[in-house]
Amino acid sequence: MTTKLDTLSGAVQDLLGDKIKSLTTALGEVTVVVGAADYFSAMQLLRDDASTRFEQMIDLCGVDYQQHGDGRWEGARFGVVVHLMSITHNWRLRVRAGWRYAAGELAYQCMARCQLV
């Protein structure tokens, strides 16, 4: 039997394809990690495609991983974590991306592209 999370994971996999660095399901949530270069196009696809239709951004966080794991973090120091909600499908998705700039700069760029500032 296919669960709602399996359906969501499959839709995200089919839609984003090679833009995905990782796609996991844990604790009843689906998380997709994309590269910084693919971030904005991935977010637009997730919003506009009928198979996902994420109409609402619930949360936008800038993250500094410098002290994460007692300094043993090997990914990008800065990142963005976004929580999306599809009212159409009644599901949620966490999107993460590493970033070369300070996390606040990424959050500002996200808001500027969405015309929130």
Buried (B, 14 or more C-beta within 10 A) or exposed (E): EEEEBEEBBEBBEEBBEEBBBEBEEEEEBBBBBBBBEBBBEBBEBBBEBEBBBBEEBEEBEBBEBEEBEEEEEEEBBBBBBBBBBBEEBEBBBBBBBBBEBEBEBBBBBBEEEEEEE
